[in-house]
């Protein structure tokens, strides 16, 4: 997401750096390129016009034109305007009202409402300490109720026993009552969608909103639909006055214009973004961090948060003791790889590190992720004894491991050689004392 926009903006800054002296015509041309880049990213035209006008006056000021680094000034202006366009500050759910707090999810069919309902419930349970209750009221789409029930069961969340022969309004009311009596403090209502906005759907949603008076009405919008997502957001906002947006599939190969346009068009902030299919792939939306990622400046704060969630303090302390004694095993190595996998794809992780966006673009993240899986499969195909003592891995054992992991002997040998080099490096750093050991620890996966 946003890779094409980020690359085009980088080209603009590069061309400005290529001139010995910056003139007003150079800067005007740069702004024209920025405008085209935003339009190609599927940002709504009115938003693009406001965006360009907001930075034009600053970018064409004499202080900038006389500066030795006008491209840095332009970068600063664009960064600030990206943040302002997407909402300035991260939107935070206000849950400090008498329970149960009701959140109603609306959107078109296929936007990801049902999976987002489960992800949001999981987020509220783990990150906010809430007791969520899921209420499916989509009685039209085949297996919609079963889908949410299955997701809720998988995540250990309570779900209302809805049936397709009931009316959505009755189900919603009954769900709120059930949540209250069972001690749940948050209700998430998963409503029905359509392939497009129509009067019948809107009438039902208006009736549902009146029946349960939700604290929040969230639109679930598919980022892959680009400009259409903005039009959908406007349509729902006109009828329901949405309070916020959950933007799904932001990890896809889309232009990203929806993220830049929805807040500006509707005034409703983006609360969460979906970054994959996994239950944990729902993240709070931070305009400043997204702006930095668009401009190739990374997103260290989000990376730190991901690491902290996957980080096991006891496991880390045990690993440190093994490092000091030069006792790293293949099982320890596998545990570190599994922690890396929890953080997301290698492409996403590199994109969060300042200055690494270009490397992420050159690297095939699918190949890198497949390599991690292959290494994990090789280690899992070993016996516990082999994982704790790699010295016993003779030719016959290696053939068995290759067969069990779906690899070949050459791949097993290559990995074991890399592992041996890692242990050798560890031994070298250990001899250098605590400082060397810390340098080695920072090089380990995770």
N, C-alpha and C positions, 0 to 999 in steps of 0.2 A: 504494500500500500504506500502511495506517495513517492515511490522510487523515481518514476518518470518526472514528476514535478520537481523533486529535489535535484535530479540530474540537470534539468533545464535551468534551474536557478543557479546552480553551480557554474554552468557555462556562461551565464550573464556576468557573474562576479569575475570569472576568469578573463573575459574579454575586457572588462574595465581595468583589471590589473595589467593587461597587455599594452595599455596606452601610456606613453610617457607623461602626457598632460591631459587631464580630463576637461572636456568642454561641455557646455550645456547640451549640445547636440548628442554627445556621447551618452549623457545621462538620460536624455529623452528616448534615445534608441533602446537603452537598457530597460526603461520602464515599459516600453512597447513590448519587449521580449517577455518581461514579467507578466504583462497582461495576457499575452498569447499562451504562456505556460499555464496560467490559472484557467483560462478557457479550455485548453486541451485537457486539463485535469477535471473537467466537468463541473467547475465551480459556476454557480448561477451568475448570469450576466450582471444583474443589479449589484450583487456582492462584489464582483470584480471591479465594477466602476467605482464603487465606494472605496474599495481597497486601494486602487491606484491613486485616486484623488487624495486619499489620506496621507500618502507618502510623497506625492509629487512636490508639494510645497517645500517639504523638508529636504528632499533629495536634490532639488534644484537651487537650494540656498547657496549663497556665496561661500559660507563657511565650509560647506561640503566640497564645493567645486575647487576651492583653494587648498583643500586638505591633501596630504601626501597619500592618504588611504581612503579615497572616496568609496571604494567598493566595500570597505568595512562599515562605513556610515550607512550605505544602502542595506547592507546585511542587517544592521541593527534596526533600521526602520522596518524592514520586512518582517523581522523576527517579532518586533513589538506589535505590528499590525496583524500578524497571524494569530498571536495570542488574543488580541482584542476581538478579532472576528470570531474566534472559537469559544470566547466566553470569559477571558481574563483569569478567573479562578476556578478551581475544581468545584463542581456542584456536590454538595453533601446532603444526604437524606436527613431530614429533621424528624426524628422518631420520638421526640419528647412530648407526645400528646397521649391522652387516655387510650389505653389499648382496648380492642385490637386496632392497630394502624392498618388501613386497607390500601393496597396498591393494585391498581387495575391496569393490565397490559392490553393494548390494542395494536392493530396493524393488519396489513394485508396477509393473505395466505402465503406461506412459504418464506416469510420474513424471519422466522425463527422464534416466534412467541413462546411456544411450549417449552423448547429447550432453554430459552432465556428465563422463563418462569422458574424452572428448576435450578438454574445457575444462580439466579438472584436469591432464591431461598437459601441455597448453600452458602452464598456470600454473607447474607445477613446472620446466619447461624454461627459461622466460624469467625467472621470479622467484627460483627457488632454484638454478638452474644444474644441474639434474638431467638424466639421460638416461633418460627414461621409455620403457616398452615396453607397448603395449596388447595385452590378451589378451581377445578376445570369446569367451564360452562360452555365449551364448544360442543354442542350436541349435533352438529351437522357433518363435520369432517370425519370420515371413517377412522376409527381407532384413536381419535384425538384424546379422549378421556383415558384410554388404556395407555397411551404413550406417556402422559404426565404421571399416571399412577406408577408405571414401571420406573420412570426416572426418580420419582419420590422414594420408592422402595429401595432403589439402588443407593440413594444418598441418605437413607435413614430418616426421611422427613414424612410427617403426617399429611395425608391427602384426603380431601372430602370424597365420600362414596357417591359421586355423581352418576346419573344414568341418562341415556339418550332420550327417554320418554318424558323427561321433566322440562320445564321451561327455564331458560337461562336466568331470568330474574329471580325465580323461586330458588334455583340452585345457589345463586350468589347470596341471597338473604340467609338461606339455611347454612351456608358455609361460614358466614360471619358469626352467626349464633353458635355454631358448633365450635368455632375457634375460641370464642369467649368462654364457653362452658368448660372447655378442655384445658384452659390456661395458656393458650397460645396468644402471643402479643402482636403478631403481624399476619395479615391475610394477603395472599397474592392470588388475584383472580385472573385466570387465563381465558380470555374471550375468543370468540370465533372470528375468523377473517374471511375475506373474499378475494377473488382474483383481482378485483378492482373496487374502488369506492362506489357504493350504491346506496340508495335511500333506505332500503330495508335494513342493511347492516348498521347504518348510522342511527336509525330509529331505535334499534335494539341496544346499541351502545349508550345512547342518551338515556334510555330507560334503566339500564344497568347502573349508570353513574348516579341517577336519581335515587335508585333503590339502596345502594350501599354507601353513598357519599364518600368516595375514596379520598384519602389524604393526597394521593398522587395518581394521576393518569399518565402512564408512560407509553409513548409510541415506540414500538419495536420496528426499526427500519433496516432494510438490507442495504449495506454500503455498496454492494456490487451493482446496484441499479443506478448509481450515480445521480444524475439530475432528476430522474423519476422519483428517487427517495425524497428529494426536496419538495416536489409537487405533491407527493402523498402526505408529507408532513404538514404542508399548508392546508390540504383538504381536511385532515383530521383536526387540525388546530382550529379551523373555522367552526367546526361543529362541536368539538368537545373541550376546547381550551386546554390542550395538553400541558402538563407541568414539566415534562422532561422527555428525553429520548434515550433509548438503548440502541446503539448502532451496532448491528451484527456483521459478521464476515469481514471485519476490518483487516484480517490477516490475508485476505484474498488478493488476487491480481487485479485490483480495481484502481481507478484514477483518484479516488479519494475526495472528490468534490463535495460529496454529501457532508462530510465532517466539517468542511469549511463553510458550508452554506446554511445548514439547518438552523443553527443558532441565530444567524443574521436574518433569516427569512421569517422565522416563527417567534423568535425571542425566547424559545424554550431551550434550556441548556442540555447538553449531552451529559448524562450521569454515568453511563457505563458503555464500554465497548466490548464486543465479543471478538476474541482473538483465536478461535479454534473450536473444535467440537467437544473437547474434554470438559467435564463439569467445572473444573477450576478456571476455565478459559473465559472468565468475565472479569474485566478490570475497570476500576474507576477511571474516568477520563480526566486527564490533566492537560489543559490547553498549552501551558508553557512547555511541558515535556514533549507534546506532539509537535509543537513548533520547532523545537530543537532537533527532533528526529528528521523532520522534513528538510531542514537546512544542513543535515549531516553532522550535527553537533552531539549526537548521541543522546542517551537518556539514562544517566548513571543512577539517578534516584530510583527509577523503576527496576533497574537491574539489582540494586542493593535490596530492595523490597522482595524481589523474587528469591534472592539467595537466602535472606533471613527466613522466609517461609519454608524453604527446603532444607535449611540448616539444622542438623541434629547436634546439639551441644555435647552430649555424652559421647556420640560417635566421633566427633572431632577431637575430643580430649583423648580418647583411646587411640585414635590415629596418630596424634602428636607423640604419645608415648612410644608407639611402634617406630615412628620415624627416628626418634632419638636413639633407639636401640638397633636401628637398621633392620627392622623386622617386617617391612611392608610385604604383604602377601597378595596373591592374585585375587583373593576374596575382598581385600581392602580396595584394590584397584577397581573391582567391579562395583563396589558400593559407591565409590566416587563417580563412576560413570552413570549410575542410576540417579544420583543427585543432579548431575548435569542435565539428564533427560527431563527431570521435573521442571527445570527452568524454561524449557521451550526448545524450539529448533535452533540450530547453530546460526542460521541466517538472522533470526530475530535477536539473538544474544549479541552477535557482532554489531548489529545495527544500533544497539544501545551504548556501545563503547565509542566515545569521541574519536573521530579520525579513522574509524574502521568501516564506515559505510561502503567505501569503494571496494574494500576487500570482500565484504559481504556480497556485493554485487557480482564480483568475479567468481566467487565460490558458488558451487551448486549445493545449496543447503540439503537437498534430498540425498546427495551422495555422502555428505558429511554425516547426516543422521543415520544413513544406512550403515556406514562404517562403525559407528558407535554400537548399533544393534548387532552387527556381525561380531564385534569384539565381545560383547556381553554374551552372545550365544556360544562363543568358543569357551569362555570361562564357565558358563553354566553347564556345559557338556563334560566338564571335569568332575571327578569325585572330590569329596571334601579333602581327602588326603592330598590329592594333586594340587588343589587350590592353595593348600598351606605349605606345600613343599614341591616347588616346580622342578627341583633337581631330579625327580624320579620320572620326568616326562620323556621316556624313550620313544623310539620309532613306532612301536605297536600302539602305545598309548596315544600318540599324536594322530595316528590313522583313525583310531576309534573316536577321538574328539572331533576330527574333521567330519567324520560320517554323522556323528550326533548333532553337529552344529550346522550342517548343510553347507559346509565350506570344503576346501581342499587342504591337503597337507602343507602346500606352499604358503597358504594364508595363515595357517596355524603357526608355522615356523616363523613367518614374518612378524606376527604379533609377539611371539615369545622372545624374539630377538629385540624388538622395541622395548618390551618389558624388562629384559635383562639390562639394556642400556639405561633405563630409568633407575633401576636398582643401583647400577654402578654410579650414576650421577648422584643418587641419594647418599651413597657411602662417601663420595667425595665432599659433598656439601656438609655432611654430618661432622667430618673431621675439621671443618672450618669453624665449628662452634655454633652457638645459638643464632648468630647473624646469618651464617650460611644455611642453616636448617630452615630458617624463616624464608629465605630466598627460594629454597627448593619447594617448600610448602605452597608458596604462591604460584608455582608452576604446575602444580597438580591439577587435574580436572576438578572443577568445583571450587 
